């Protein structure tokens, strides 16, 4: 991944080219940013919402996997555990 901040890379990513609608892309971007944030409660909610989204749309997981792996590296233990569960869904 580049040295740009996560929010910028999420914004610049070609979501529609990856098969995700613009509306869903905005939702995924917001959830990933919340997951990467320092507020644990918000990160946990984002994890739950991502889980639901990935169960409903299998296209999402391969696209967000690199972002999840990156976020995992900077997350607290509780959030890291949630991310591990997300990464096991594929």
PALUMBA-63831 format. One record per residue: residue number from 1; residue in one letter; x, y, z of N, C-alpha, C in turn. Coordinates in Angstrom, 2 decimals, decimal comma. Example, Ala and Ser with C-alpha at 12.3 -4.5 7.8 and 13.67 -1.06 7.14 Angstrom:
BEGIN
+------+------+---------+---------+---------+---------+----------+---------+---------+---------+---------+
! resi ! resn !  n.east ! n.north !    n.up ! ca.east ! ca.north !   ca.up !  c.east ! c.north !    c.up !
+------+------+---------+---------+---------+---------+----------+---------+---------+---------+---------+
!    1 !    a !   13,19 !   -5,69 !    7,80 !   12,30 !    -4,50 !    7,80 !   13,20 !   -3,30 !    7,80 !
!    2 !    s !   12,85 !   -2,25 !    7,08 !   13,67 !    -1,06 !    7,14 !   12,90 !    0,03 !    7,87 !
+------+------+---------+---------+---------+---------+----------+---------+---------+---------+---------+
! end
This chain:
BEGIN
+------+------+---------+---------+---------+---------+----------+---------+---------+---------+---------+
! resi ! resn !  n.east ! n.north !    n.up ! ca.east ! ca.north !   ca.up !  c.east ! c.north !    c.up !
+------+------+---------+---------+---------+---------+----------+---------+---------+---------+---------+
!    1 !    x !    0,84 !   -1,18 !    0,00 !    0,00 !     0,00 !    0,00 !    0,88 !    1,25 !    0,00 !
!    2 !    x !    0,33 !    2,33 !   -0,46 !    1,11 !     3,56 !   -0,56 !    1,23 !    4,23 !    0,80 !
!    3 !    x !    1,98 !    5,31 !    0,84 !    2,18 !     6,03 !    2,10 !    1,06 !    7,03 !    2,38 !
!    4 !    x !    0,09 !    7,14 !    1,48 !   -1,05 !     8,03 !    1,72 !   -1,84 !    7,53 !    2,92 !
!    5 !    x !   -2,52 !    8,44 !    3,62 !   -3,34 !     8,01 !    4,75 !   -4,49 !    7,10 !    4,27 !
!    6 !    x !   -4,96 !    6,28 !    5,19 !   -6,01 !     5,32 !    4,86 !   -7,23 !    5,99 !    4,23 !
!    7 !    x !   -7,71 !    7,08 !    4,81 !   -8,91 !     7,73 !    4,30 !   -8,74 !    8,15 !    2,83 !
!    8 !    x !   -7,53 !    8,59 !    2,50 !   -7,28 !     9,05 !    1,13 !   -7,26 !    7,87 !    0,17 !
!    9 !    x !   -6,63 !    6,77 !    0,58 !   -6,59 !     5,59 !   -0,28 !   -7,99 !    4,99 !   -0,46 !
!   10 !    x !   -8,78 !    5,04 !    0,60 !  -10,16 !     4,56 !    0,49 !  -10,96 !    5,42 !   -0,48 !
!   11 !    x !  -10,79 !    6,72 !   -0,37 !  -11,50 !     7,65 !   -1,25 !  -11,07 !    7,48 !   -2,70 !
!   12 !    x !   -9,79 !    7,25 !   -2,95 !   -9,26 !     7,16 !   -4,31 !   -9,39 !    5,79 !   -4,96 !
!   13 !    x !   -9,74 !    4,79 !   -4,16 !   -9,86 !     3,43 !   -4,69 !  -11,00 !    3,36 !   -5,71 !
!   14 !    x !  -10,81 !    2,60 !   -6,77 !  -11,82 !     2,45 !   -7,83 !  -12,85 !    1,39 !   -7,41 !
!   15 !    x !  -13,78 !    1,79 !   -6,55 !  -14,79 !     0,87 !   -6,02 !  -15,70 !    0,34 !   -7,11 !
!   16 !    x !  -16,17 !    1,22 !   -7,98 !  -17,09 !     0,78 !   -9,04 !  -16,39 !   -0,18 !   -9,99 !
!   17 !    x !  -15,13 !    0,07 !  -10,28 !  -14,36 !    -0,84 !  -11,12 !  -14,17 !   -2,20 !  -10,47 !
!   18 !    x !  -14,27 !   -2,24 !   -9,14 !  -14,14 !    -3,49 !   -8,41 !  -15,48 !   -4,19 !   -8,22 !
!   19 !    x !  -16,55 !   -3,58 !   -8,75 !  -17,86 !    -4,22 !   -8,68 !  -18,72 !   -3,81 !   -7,50 !
!   20 !    x !  -18,40 !   -2,68 !   -6,88 !  -19,19 !    -2,18 !   -5,74 !  -19,81 !   -0,85 !   -6,14 !
!   21 !    x !  -21,10 !   -0,73 !   -5,90 !  -21,81 !     0,50 !   -6,26 !  -21,27 !    1,69 !   -5,47 !
!   22 !    x !  -21,52 !    2,88 !   -5,98 !  -21,04 !     4,10 !   -5,31 !  -21,63 !    4,22 !   -3,91 !
!   23 !    x !  -22,90 !    3,89 !   -3,76 !  -23,56 !     3,98 !   -2,45 !  -22,93 !    3,00 !   -1,45 !
!   24 !    x !  -22,74 !    1,77 !   -1,89 !  -22,12 !     0,77 !   -1,02 !  -20,66 !    1,11 !   -0,73 !
!   25 !    x !  -19,98 !    1,68 !   -1,70 !  -18,58 !     2,07 !   -1,51 !  -18,45 !    3,10 !   -0,40 !
!   26 !    x !  -19,34 !    4,08 !   -0,37 !  -19,30 !     5,09 !    0,69 !  -19,50 !    4,44 !    2,06 !
!   27 !    x !  -20,41 !    3,48 !    2,12 !  -20,68 !     2,78 !    3,37 !  -19,44 !    1,99 !    3,82 !
!   28 !    x !  -18,83 !    1,27 !    2,89 !  -17,63 !     0,48 !    3,21 !  -16,49 !    1,40 !    3,66 !
!   29 !    x !  -16,29 !    2,51 !    2,97 !  -15,24 !     3,46 !    3,35 !  -15,44 !    3,95 !    4,77 !
!   30 !    x !  -16,67 !    4,33 !    5,11 !  -16,99 !     4,84 !    6,44 !  -16,75 !    3,76 !    7,50 !
!   31 !    x !  -17,19 !    2,54 !    7,22 !  -17,01 !     1,45 !    8,18 !  -15,53 !    1,14 !    8,40 !
!   32 !    x !  -14,75 !    1,14 !    7,33 !  -13,31 !     0,88 !    7,48 !  -12,62 !    2,00 !    8,25 !
!   33 !    x !  -13,03 !    3,23 !    8,02 !  -12,45 !     4,35 !    8,78 !  -12,83 !    4,24 !   10,26 !
!   34 !    x !  -14,08 !    3,88 !   10,53 !  -14,51 !     3,69 !   11,92 !  -13,75 !    2,55 !   12,58 !
!   35 !    x !  -13,53 !    1,47 !   11,83 !  -12,80 !     0,32 !   12,35 !  -11,36 !    0,71 !   12,70 !
!   36 !    x !  -10,79 !    1,61 !   11,92 !   -9,40 !     2,04 !   12,15 !   -9,28 !    3,11 !   13,23 !
!   37 !    x !  -10,40 !    3,64 !   13,67 !  -10,37 !     4,73 !   14,65 !   -9,99 !    4,27 !   16,04 !
!   38 !    x !   -9,78 !    5,23 !   16,92 !   -9,35 !     4,95 !   18,29 !  -10,51 !    4,69 !   19,25 !
!   39 !    x !  -11,75 !    4,94 !   18,80 !  -12,91 !     4,71 !   19,66 !  -13,34 !    3,25 !   19,52 !
!   40 !    x !  -13,10 !    2,49 !   20,59 !  -13,33 !     1,04 !   20,53 !  -14,80 !    0,69 !   20,24 !
!   41 !    x !  -15,73 !    1,38 !   20,87 !  -17,15 !     1,07 !   20,66 !  -17,54 !    1,28 !   19,19 !
!   42 !    x !  -17,05 !    2,35 !   18,61 !  -17,35 !     2,63 !   17,20 !  -16,70 !    1,58 !   16,30 !
!   43 !    x !  -15,48 !    1,18 !   16,64 !  -14,78 !     0,16 !   15,85 !  -15,51 !   -1,18 !   15,93 !
!   44 !    x !  -16,03 !   -1,52 !   17,10 !  -16,75 !    -2,78 !   17,27 !  -18,05 !   -2,76 !   16,45 !
!   45 !    x !  -18,76 !   -1,64 !   16,47 !  -19,99 !    -1,52 !   15,65 !  -19,65 !   -1,64 !   14,17 !
!   46 !    x !  -18,56 !   -1,00 !   13,77 !  -18,13 !    -1,08 !   12,37 !  -17,82 !   -2,52 !   11,98 !
!   47 !    x !  -17,18 !   -3,24 !   12,87 !  -16,86 !    -4,64 !   12,62 !  -18,13 !   -5,45 !   12,40 !
!   48 !    x !  -19,12 !   -5,25 !   13,25 !  -20,39 !    -5,97 !   13,12 !  -21,08 !   -5,63 !   11,80 !
!   49 !    x !  -21,06 !   -4,35 !   11,45 !  -21,69 !    -3,92 !   10,20 !  -20,95 !   -4,46 !    8,98 !
!   50 !    x !  -19,63 !   -4,50 !    9,06 !  -18,84 !    -5,08 !    7,96 !  -19,15 !   -6,57 !    7,81 !
!   51 !    x !  -19,28 !   -7,26 !    8,94 !  -19,60 !    -8,69 !    8,90 !  -20,91 !   -8,90 !    8,15 !
!   52 !    x !  -21,93 !   -8,12 !    8,50 !  -23,24 !    -8,24 !    7,83 !  -23,13 !   -7,93 !    6,34 !
!   53 !    x !  -22,39 !   -6,90 !    6,03 !  -22,21 !    -6,50 !    4,64 !  -21,49 !   -7,59 !    3,83 !
!   54 !    x !  -20,47 !   -8,17 !    4,43 !  -19,70 !    -9,19 !    3,71 !  -20,50 !  -10,47 !    3,55 !
!   55 !    x !  -21,38 !  -10,77 !    4,48 !  -22,24 !   -11,95 !    4,34 !  -23,24 !  -11,74 !    3,21 !
!   56 !    x !  -23,70 !  -10,50 !    3,03 !  -24,69 !   -10,19 !    2,01 !  -24,07 !  -10,00 !    0,62 !
!   57 !    x !  -22,79 !   -9,63 !    0,57 !  -22,15 !    -9,32 !   -0,71 !  -20,73 !   -9,89 !   -0,70 !
!   58 !    x !  -20,58 !  -11,07 !   -1,27 !  -19,28 !   -11,77 !   -1,27 !  -18,19 !  -11,02 !   -2,02 !
!   59 !    x !  -18,55 !  -10,10 !   -2,89 !  -17,58 !    -9,34 !   -3,68 !  -16,73 !   -8,45 !   -2,77 !
!   60 !    x !  -17,29 !   -8,04 !   -1,65 !  -16,64 !    -7,06 !   -0,78 !  -15,35 !   -7,59 !   -0,15 !
!   61 !    x !  -15,36 !   -8,82 !    0,32 !  -14,23 !    -9,34 !    1,11 !  -12,89 !   -9,28 !    0,39 !
!   62 !    x !  -12,75 !   -9,81 !   -0,81 !  -11,43 !    -9,76 !   -1,44 !  -10,93 !   -8,33 !   -1,66 !
!   63 !    x !  -11,86 !   -7,42 !   -1,82 !  -11,49 !    -6,02 !   -2,07 !  -10,99 !   -5,35 !   -0,80 !
!   64 !    x !  -11,65 !   -5,63 !    0,33 !  -11,26 !    -4,93 !    1,57 !  -10,23 !   -5,68 !    2,40 !
!   65 !    x !   -9,91 !   -6,92 !    2,01 !   -8,93 !    -7,71 !    2,78 !   -7,63 !   -6,94 !    3,05 !
!   66 !    x !   -6,99 !   -6,31 !    2,05 !   -5,74 !    -5,59 !    2,34 !   -5,95 !   -4,45 !    3,34 !
!   67 !    x !   -7,09 !   -3,78 !    3,27 !   -7,38 !    -2,70 !    4,21 !   -7,56 !   -3,27 !    5,63 !
!   68 !    x !   -8,26 !   -4,41 !    5,74 !   -8,44 !    -5,04 !    7,05 !   -7,10 !   -5,46 !    7,64 !
!   69 !    x !   -6,24 !   -6,02 !    6,82 !   -4,93 !    -6,45 !    7,31 !   -4,11 !   -5,26 !    7,80 !
!   70 !    x !   -4,21 !   -4,16 !    7,10 !   -3,49 !    -2,96 !    7,51 !   -4,06 !   -2,40 !    8,82 !
!   71 !    x !   -5,38 !   -2,33 !    8,90 !   -6,03 !    -1,80 !   10,10 !   -5,72 !   -2,69 !   11,31 !
!   72 !    x !   -5,65 !   -3,98 !   11,09 !   -5,35 !    -4,93 !   12,18 !   -4,03 !   -4,59 !   12,86 !
!   73 !    x !   -3,06 !   -4,16 !   12,08 !   -1,73 !    -3,86 !   12,62 !   -1,72 !   -2,69 !   13,60 !
!   74 !    x !   -2,69 !   -1,79 !   13,47 !   -2,71 !    -0,60 !   14,33 !   -3,81 !   -0,65 !   15,39 !
!   75 !    x !   -4,52 !   -1,77 !   15,46 !   -5,69 !    -1,87 !   16,34 !   -5,34 !   -2,42 !   17,71 !
!   76 !    x !   -6,20 !   -2,09 !   18,67 !   -6,10 !    -2,67 !   20,01 !   -6,50 !   -4,14 !   19,94 !
!   77 !    x !   -6,23 !   -4,87 !   21,01 !   -6,45 !    -6,32 !   21,04 !   -7,91 !   -6,68 !   20,75 !
!   78 !    x !   -8,87 !   -6,00 !   21,37 !  -10,28 !    -6,34 !   21,18 !  -10,71 !   -6,16 !   19,72 !
!   79 !    x !  -10,29 !   -5,08 !   19,13 !  -10,64 !    -4,79 !   17,73 !   -9,90 !   -5,76 !   16,81 !
!   80 !    x !   -8,67 !   -6,07 !   17,15 !   -7,88 !    -7,01 !   16,35 !   -8,58 !   -8,37 !   16,30 !
!   81 !    x !   -9,16 !   -8,78 !   17,41 !   -9,89 !   -10,04 !   17,46 !  -11,10 !  -10,01 !   16,52 !
!   82 !    x !  -11,80 !   -8,89 !   16,48 !  -12,93 !    -8,73 !   15,57 !  -12,47 !   -8,80 !   14,11 !
!   83 !    x !  -11,37 !   -8,15 !   13,83 !  -10,83 !    -8,17 !   12,46 !  -10,42 !   -9,58 !   12,07 !
!   84 !    x !   -9,83 !  -10,32 !   13,01 !   -9,47 !   -11,71 !   12,73 !  -10,69 !  -12,51 !   12,31 !
!   85 !    x !  -11,82 !  -12,29 !   12,99 !  -13,05 !   -12,99 !   12,62 !  -13,51 !  -12,60 !   11,22 !
!   86 !    x !  -13,39 !  -11,32 !   10,89 !  -13,76 !   -10,86 !    9,55 !  -12,87 !  -11,54 !    8,50 !
!   87 !    x !  -11,58 !  -11,61 !    8,78 !  -10,65 !   -12,19 !    7,82 !  -10,89 !  -13,70 !    7,62 !
!   88 !    x !  -11,51 !  -14,34 !    8,58 !  -11,81 !   -15,77 !    8,47 !  -13,07 !  -16,05 !    7,65 !
!   89 !    x !  -13,85 !  -15,02 !    7,33 !  -15,11 !   -15,22 !    6,61 !  -14,93 !  -15,73 !    5,19 !
!   90 !    x !  -13,85 !  -15,41 !    4,57 !  -13,67 !   -15,76 !    3,15 !  -13,61 !  -17,25 !    2,95 !
+------+------+---------+---------+---------+---------+----------+---------+---------+---------+---------+
! end
